[in-house]
Amino acid sequence: MAVACLLAAGLVAGASAQAAPPGQRTQQMREAREQLHQRFVAADKDGNGQLTRAEAQAGMPRVYSAFDQIDTQRKGFVTEAEITAAIAARLASRKGTPQ
C-alpha cells in the first residue's frame, strides 16, 4: 500500500499520458520525470545523489513511506534511479488492469 501512495503522482501522470495523444504523452512523462528529479534534488540535502531515510522523511514523504520496498538491498539509502524503477514497475503492473 505504501508503494501505491508513493506512486500516486506517477500513476496520475501515466494515466493522463495514456489519455493524451502520443506526442503529448511523451511531453507529460518528461515533465513528470523532471518534477521527480527536482523533488529528489531538493530532498537530497547533502547532494550525494542518495536519499537517506531521514532525508526522505523530511523531503519526500511518499518515498519515506515506501522506503523499505524501494531499498531492496538494505543499503540505508535510495537513489533517484531506484525510485524511478519503482514507479516504472508500478505503472507496468497497472497496465491492462481496469481502473
C-alpha positions in Angstrom: 0.0 0.0 0.0 2.8 2.4 0.8 4.2 1.9 -2.7 0.8 2.8 -4.1 0.9 6.1 -2.2 4.4 6.8 -3.3 3.5 6.2 -6.9 0.2 8.1 -7.0 1.8 11.0 -8.8 3.5 8.7 -11.3 0.2 6.9 -11.9 -1.7 10.1 -12.4 0.9 11.2 -14.9 0.8 7.9 -16.5 -3.0 7.8 -16.7 -3.2 11.3 -18.1 -0.4 10.5 -20.5 -2.3 7.4 -21.7 -5.4 9.5 -22.4 -3.3 12.1 -24.4 -2.1 11.9 -28.0 1.3 10.3 -28.4 3.3 13.5 -28.7 1.6 15.0 -25.7 2.1 11.7 -23.8 5.8 12.0 -24.2 5.8 15.6 -23.0 3.8 14.7 -19.9 6.1 11.9 -19.0 9.1 14.1 -19.5 7.5 16.7 -17.2 6.7 14.1 -14.6 10.4 12.8 -14.6 11.6 16.4 -14.3 9.3 17.1 -11.4 10.6 13.9 -9.7 14.2 15.0 -10.3 13.6 18.4 -8.8 11.9 17.0 -5.7 14.8 14.4 -5.3 17.5 17.1 -5.6 15.6 19.3 -3.1 15.3 16.4 -0.6 18.9 15.3 -1.1 20.3 17.8 1.4 23.9 16.7 1.3 23.9 16.4 -2.5 25.4 12.9 -2.7 22.7 11.5 -5.0 21.3 9.3 -2.3 18.3 9.8 0.0 18.7 8.5 3.5 15.6 7.5 5.4 15.7 10.9 7.2 16.1 12.9 4.0 13.2 11.0 2.5 11.1 11.6 5.6 11.8 15.3 5.5 11.6 15.9 1.8 9.8 13.1 0.0 7.2 11.6 2.5 5.8 9.1 -0.1 9.3 7.8 -0.7 9.7 7.5 3.1 6.5 5.5 3.4 7.8 3.0 0.8 11.5 3.2 1.7 11.9 -0.4 2.6 10.2 -1.6 -0.6 12.4 0.7 -2.7 15.7 0.0 -0.8 15.6 -3.7 -1.6 19.4 -4.1 -1.0 19.0 -2.6 2.5 21.7 0.0 2.0 20.0 2.6 4.1 19.5 4.9 1.1 17.7 5.1 -2.2 18.7 6.7 -5.4 16.6 8.6 -8.0 17.1 5.6 -10.4 15.7 3.2 -7.7 12.7 5.5 -7.2 12.1 5.8 -10.9 12.4 2.0 -11.3 9.8 1.5 -8.5 7.4 3.9 -10.3 8.0 2.1 -13.6 7.4 -1.3 -12.1 4.2 0.0 -10.5 3.0 1.5 -13.8 3.8 -1.7 -15.6 1.9 -3.8 -13.1 -1.1 -1.5 -13.6 -1.1 -1.7 -17.4 -4.0 -3.7 -18.7 -5.7 -3.6 -15.3 -9.2 -1.9 -15.4 -9.1 1.3 -13.5 
